[in-house]
Amino acid sequence: MKYLKKYYHYYLCFLLFFFGILFLGYNNTDNIWNYGMAHAIRIGEIPYRDFNIITTPLYAYLMSFFLLFSDQYLFFVFGQSFLGVFAYSFVYQMIGKKVFYLIPAILLGFGYLFFPNYNFLVLVFLVLLLYLEKEEKSDYLIGFILGLLVLTKHTMGVVIILCSFLSTKSIKKCWHRILGMLGLGILFVVFLLVTGAFPSFWNLSVAGLFDFGGNNHYRSPFFLVLSLICFLYCIYRFIKYKGDVSNYYYLGSFFFLFPLVDLFHFQYLACMTLILILMNLKDKEIPKVVKSGVIVLFVFSILLNVCYHADVYSHSQFSQTNHFMGYLTTREYEEHFQEVLEDYESRENNWMFNYHNMFFDIASNHPISYMDIPLYGNFGYDGTNSMIKKVDDMHDVYFYVSDHENIQYAKEIYEHIKETSTYSYSVWIFDVYYKE
């Protein structure tokens, strides 16, 4: 009972993450794609070689550990919730009870910050680095965390390493941090060479960055303005708190917005901004009107989410489909899903190319492949043409395709499948084409 009272807020944090993902993440395809990557590793597939992943794979491997207990989406959510509590514990140690001021901001963003993806793990390591720097921990340990960050998202990792080195102003400290990273770097290169995944890694995650950056360039004017405000605050911090190493990590966190500036990516920057603001404020310095405003925002954010999702909830249920226990979906979708799944499983040589691939491939125990994430920039250098060539090499195959309005959807591949194959029939939203 003593531990229950002492650590109650950790249990509440776990529940907030757990139910936030279940009830707010039903329409977020990224959740399923990230689950699919962890599932692919769980069944023995190799990243880059067997399926396309454009970043370094630590998050997928970490989440696959939780799937060892059960290869269910629900255990994927458990894993993300534990990761959320881990991040919360360090934020709490840095800012105390002021951490609760973060909750309304997260809920106002419709809970996107909760959702399972590698950007969240990057945020976890950034928070951990702030804590280690504040406590003046070993440079070898800081280097080790920097190495883990590179293995989570290499583009952000390189930027944060540069920011970390700039913050030290010491060659000796930089060298110690390099030594802390070195073992992880060697281990990853050995992994790529032993599994034969190095060429694919280079194509997808290094050379493919040109395709990814060139095809994913959405910029929301509203979040651009908010980002500019955050940048002005960053400049203010460099002037006001000279010598504070957290300023450099904050500057590096702006790369969460590359190459997309939208609500999903802005929330990570916003979270870092709020943490740093609260780090420099004592609870007594926060006016009562602000505290009252936070309470009002909390209630408003709850009501906003209830109203926004109310219509969907009235027609929803938790999926009973293989592997997707705990995934909230509409009853109509679940009915059609079973219809398509039965048809999809009726023959062996089937491939899907649409936003629903992961659902059907996982549910039917089909291997995860390069087809499963049909987005521009996810197939490596000149990736769209490379995938078209892969389609040309396929024979005696049924393609399940459907169009999608998302600007990231690789329509050229979709159109090529239709042009080079013969229409057979339709089932729900899918057109089925046969290619001899």
Sequence and secondary structure as in RCSB ss.txt:
>XXXX:A:sequence
MKYLKKYYHYYLCFLLFFFGILFLGYNNTDNIWNYGMAHAIRIGEIPYRDFNIITTPLYAYLMSFFLLFSDQYLF
FVFGQSFLGVFAYSFVYQMIGKKVFYLIPAILLGFGYLFFPNYNFLVLVFLVLLLYLEKEEKSDYLIGFILGLLV
LTKHTMGVVIILCSFLSTKSIKKCWHRILGMLGLGILFVVFLLVTGAFPSFWNLSVAGLFDFGGNNHYRSPFFLV
LSLICFLYCIYRFIKYKGDVSNYYYLGSFFFLFPLVDLFHFQYLACMTLILILMNLKDKEIPKVVKSGVIVLFVF
SILLNVCYHADVYSHSQFSQTNHFMGYLTTREYEEHFQEVLEDYESRENNWMFNYHNMFFDIASNHPISYMDIPL
YGNFGYDGTNSMIKKVDDMHDVYFYVSDHENIQYAKEIYEHIKETSTYSYSVWIFDVYYKE
>XXXX:A:secstr
 HHHHHTHHHHHHHHHHHHHHHHH TT HHHHHHHHHHHHHHTT  BTTTB  SS SHHHHHHHHHHTT  SHHH
HHHHHHHHHHHHHHHHHHHHGGGGGGHHHHHHHTTTGGGS SHHHHHHHHHHHHHHHHHTT  HHHHHHHHHHHH
HH HHHHHHHHHHHHHHH  HHHHHHHHHHHHHHHHHHHHHHHHHT HHHHIIIIIITHHHHHHH   B HHHHH
HHHHHHHHHHHHHHHSTT THHHHHHHGGGGGSS BSHHHHHHHHHHHHHHHHHT  GGGS HHHHHHHHHHHHH
HHHHHHHHHHHHHTTEEE  STT TT EEEHHHHHHHHHHHHHHTTSSSEEEESTTHHHHHHHTT    TTSS B
TTSSSTTHHHHHHHHHHT  SEEEEE     TTB HHHHHHHHHHSEEEEEETTEEEEEE 
